[in-house]
Amino acid sequence: MGESAESAISSLADLLRYPDDLAKISSIKERLVRDKAAIDLQLKSGVQTQLDIAKNGLKNLLDAKTLVGALSNELVNLHTFCAQAEKMVPGFSQINRVSKVRRNFMAVEDVIRNLQELPAKLNQIEALIDADGKDIFGPMTNFLTIHYELSRLRDFRDQAMFQAARSSEDAKRTLQKYFTRLDNVIQEFDDIVLDIAQNLLEVLREGNSSLIVRWAKVIDLEERLDTKVKILKSASESHMELARHLSMNSQPTGMTRALRNYDDRLTECIKLGAKDVFRNCVSTFPDDPSTLLDNLYWVTRDILFAKTDLTKCVPASWKITNRFVAAYHQELYVLFKSLVSKDTEAGLLLKVVRWSQKYNDTLVKELKIPREQLTPPLLDGQEEEILGDYMRLICRKVDEWMTNLQKTEYNEFIERVQAPDVDPESKYGLANTPIVFQMLNQQINVGIDSDEIRVVAGVIHECKRQLLVRQQKWISVVRDEIQKSNSAMDEVPGGLLEYCIAVANDQVRGADYTENIITRQINVNVDVLVHSDDDRNAQTRMVQELEDAMDGFIATAKSCVLEMIGMVMFDLQPSFANLFKNSWYTPPVTTTAPDGTITSTPASLVIQEVVRTFEEYNSELTEHFNPDLFQIYIDDLLEATLVSYLSAISKNKGASLSARSLDQIKSDVAIMYPFFTTFTDSEHVESQFSGIEIFMGLASSDKIGAIEGFRALKENFPDAPLKFVEDVLRAREDLDSKSVKEYMEAVRSECASLIMNPTTDRRTYMSRLYV
């Protein structure tokens, strides 16, 4: 696989990091198409620019070639004229040789005189150096004089050593001894020059701009002289015909000069100076990288100072700002390389990335430094990967803490050694829920601190995942514990109802806490990070994910309520198993009214036991249960009770309906109805009890009444099964199987449309009669 394919796969993996990102494929595709179009436009413009430059370059090269050809012809003509002139002058060769001898004698006299004067001149230069004191922060008033005098001696030395090139080795060594002291003084001066170069900014900050200007003049002059020598030597090497006529005694001025290379050494000194500054800063904070980053403010300050102040003191051709940028950037690159590793903690990773981003923005936007000059990238272009590592570190911490907390609270629920926590309103709750959301808020804040909305989005996604996992685990734990209690009540710890209440209450608290995250974090703190449509979409997805978690809390609370109702109804199974059987009928209770009227009603002992059980549970629930959940509990309990009551006609073996059954049912309703109206709306209770009223009609009506009864049943309970009508009719003692068949055929015939096409898909408790 090629590098381009691997790079494309890597980029695609970054774009589709989470499952939810699949929904963004179309928008990602549109963005990539736009980016490609923009890049194509830039490339087209860049190619055209480079083509124009190349055309201009070729034109200049052709012009230069023409000029060089013309110059070459002129030189050939000049050489021809010189050769002709030599022949025109009688004895020219003799005159030329005598002239050379004379020049040699004069050169020897100059060398001897300069060698004799050398010690005195060196004494003078050393005195000037001592007078300045080598203090680069001082005025150094003799700096230019020292350079001027020393340059003359260096030129003399270079000329003398060039002349001695063909002399004996003894002569060369003798001459070198003469210049040993000069070399030492040169080294002493060069140390001063390079010391200034290594401390340019500090010298300028001390207000010694005059020295910087004089120092720059020295470097500039030496560089121009070096350039002249390089050009002369290059021309000499390129035109061998010309060089052949240049004898050792007729070298052009400057050909004998040794290159000083001050410009190259200047660049090296700036690099050494930067290295020293960074080394000192790092040594000040050896074990505190965070504080070290806080104290790197001087980096951009120095570059700004070089750009605004130092450039006024040195030639523009030096591009001194670029040299400082290159030196400082390289040192920063090395430093950041050492700070970022697999073991770097999340906070420091974030700080490094943010510092790098701020540094790049400052140099590019404020100091107008070209971005391509900042190479290599401080973090090797891995900011996205580092931010991903930062996000994953946060998510890993969330996972670790949630796992530990959940293990603790699940064990507390299962063991039930202590009673649940009680809040100021006497409502049960779990101790760890506030801790969970405190921890989640802390990690969301850490994500927000990154100033990167994609990091926050990743943290929110992990928080949602953890909350959903926690919700599902609670549903499972509550169900398992209730099943254990139902199968072996004496073998499980007590307090199960209290803990179930606590878990259900905590789901409501969890929904409130989650809504608080949306209100305070996402809609306020995260909103500051929104700078584009993509950011706004990411914020919207965060809200949706947290709303999904809120829905999960409500669903979990309802699940707990249903499990608690299941626990209640399991306790009442023996009672409901007696309905519509002989044991259901109880002796009537006789009462005498004030007017002497005597009435007799069934005692309804079975339903009394049921309601008594409800009241026992409610004694705990009314005080410690969340009011909204308690209302849901009562409504669901009402439905569960009616389901158990009505389904008993088909489930209880031996169940039957006779004339006295109606009185017993009325007595049961008279006991159940007031209980439920105590806790919920009477109209709602009445509408739900209409199922029993219809049931009573089916238990005593004729064929027409059965048809009307089924119609009433479907009108109030569209999902009521036809089988319920058949089971009621079969339980009637006054109908034989043939009559039941006739009744059912009449119902199916007259109510075919209701059976085949229900008027609504509204769900009622009637659909659960046979579950």
C-alpha positions, 0 to 999 in steps of 0.5 A: 500500500502506498504512502498516499493510501495510508495517509488517506486511510489515517485521515478517514479514521480521524474523521470517522472516530465514533459511530455517530460520525457515520451520520456526517458522511454527506457533510464530510464529503461536501467539506472535502470536495470544497477543500479539494476545489480550494487546493486545486485553485491554489495549485493552479495559481501557484503553478502559473506563478512558478511558470512565469518565474521560470520564463523570466529566469530563462529570459535572463539566462539568455540575456546573460549568455549573450552578455558573457559572449560579448564580454568574452569577445572583448577580452579576446580582442584585448588580449590580441591587441596586447600581443600586437603591442608587445611586438611593436615595442623593441625589447619589450620582453627585456623591459617586462623582466626588469619591471618584474624584478623592480616590483619584486624588490619593492615588495620585499622591502614592504614585507621587511618594513611591515615585519619590523613594524608588526610588534609595535602595531600589535602592542598598539592594538592590544592596548586598544583591546585592553582599554575597551576591557572586552566588555561587550555591554560597555561602549567599546569605543575602539572597536572600529579602530581595532578592526581597521588596524587588525584588518591591515595586518591580516591582509599583510599576513595573507599576502606574505603567506601567499608570496611564500607559497613557493618558498622552502618549508623552513621559510614558511615556518619562520614566517609563521612564527613571525605571525604567531602573535598576530594570530593570537590577537586576531583570535582575541578580537574574533572572540569579542566579535562572536561574543557580541553575536551570541548575545546580540539581544542582551547587548541591545537591551542594555541600550548599547545600540551603537556597538551593535551598529559598529559590529554590524559594519565590521561583519558586513564589510568582511562579508562583502570582501569575502564575496569579492574574493569568491567572485575573483577566484570563481572567475579565475577558475572559470577562465583558465586562459585569463588565469594563465596570464596572472603570475604570482606577482600580478594577482588582483587585489583581494585574491590573496585574502583568506576568507573570514566567514564571519556571516556563517559564524554569525548564524552559528553564534545565534544558534549557540546563544539560543541553545544557552538561553533554553538550557538556562530556562530548562535548568531553572525548572528541571522537574516542573514542565508545566511551570517551564511552559508558563515561563517560555513567554520570552521566546516570542518576546525575543523574536519580536525584539529582534524584528522591531529593534535589532533589524534597525541596527543591521543590514536588511540583507542579513534577514536577522529575524529569520535567523533568530526564528530558525534558531529559537524554533529548533530549540523549541522543537527539541524541547517539546520533543522531550516533553511529549511522550506516552507517559505525559499526563493529560494536563501537560499534553493539553498545555503543550498543544495550546502553547504550540498553537498560540506560538504559531498564531503569534508568529504568523498573525502578529509578527508576520513570519511565513508559516513555511519558515516554522519548520519542522512543526513543533509537534511534528504536525501531531497536534490532532493525534495529541488532542486525541490522546488527551481525549482518550486519557480523559475517557479512560479516567472516566471509565476507571472511576465509573467502574470503581464507583459502580462496583462499590454501589452494586455491592452495597445494593446487593449486601444491603448492610446499611439503609440507603441515604436519606435526603432532607426531604426524607427521600431515599437515594444512593450516596455515589450518584452526586459523586458520579456527576461531580466527577463527570462535570470535572472531566467535562471541564477538563475537556473544555479547557482544551478549547477544542470542541471535538475533545469536549464532544468525545468526553460527552460521548464517553459520559453518555456511554457510561451513564447508559451502561450504568442504567442498564446495569441497575435494571439488571441488578434490581431485576436479579435481586427481586427474582432472588427475593421471590424465589428465596425470600428468607435467604436474601438480606432485607431492605430490598424495597428501600433500595429499589426506591433509592435506585428509582429516586436516583434516576430522577436525580440523574436526569436533573443532573444531566439537564444541569450539564446541558444548561450550564456546560453545553449551552454556556461553557461549550458555546464559547468554543463554537466558531463554525457550523461544524462546531454548532453541529457538534454542540447539537449532537452533545445536547442530543447525546445527553438528552438520550441519557436523560431518556435512559434515566426516566426509562430506568426509573420506570423499569424500577417501578415496574419491578417493584410492582412485580414484587408486590404482585408476586406477594399477592399471587396466593390471594389472586389465585382464589378469585372466582373460586369457592374460597373467594366467596365469603359470608355476607356482612349484615348491617342495620341502617338507622331506619332499621333497614338490614343489608347484607354484603359479601365480606371480600376477604381476598381483596381486603388482604390485597388492599392491606398489602398495598397499604403496607407497601405504601407506608414506605413509599409515600414518605420516601418515594419521589412524588412523580414516581409514586404517581407512576407507581400508583397508576401502574399498580392500578393497571397491574391489579386490574390485569390480575383480577380480570385474568384470574377468570381464565388463569385460575383453575376451577374459576366460575361465574354464577349469580352470586358472583356479581355481588362479590365483584361489587364488594371487591370493587367497593374495597379497591376503588376507594384505595386508588382514588385516595392517591390518584384522579378519580376520573382516571380510576373510574375509566380504568374500572370500567373494564370490570363493569363491562366484565360484570355485564358479560358475566350476566347478559344475554346474547345481545348483551354480549354483543353490546358488551364486546362493543363497549369493551373495544370502545374503551379498550381497543386492544382487548382480546376477543378471547377474554369475552369467550373465557368469561362466557365459558366461566358462566354456570348458566351457559353450556358449551353450545350456548357459548359457541352461539354467543361467540358466533354472534359476537364475531358476526356483528362485530367483525369490523371491530375485530378486523379493523380496530378503531385505534392502536391505543395500548391499554392494560387489556393487552396484558391479560394473557401475557 
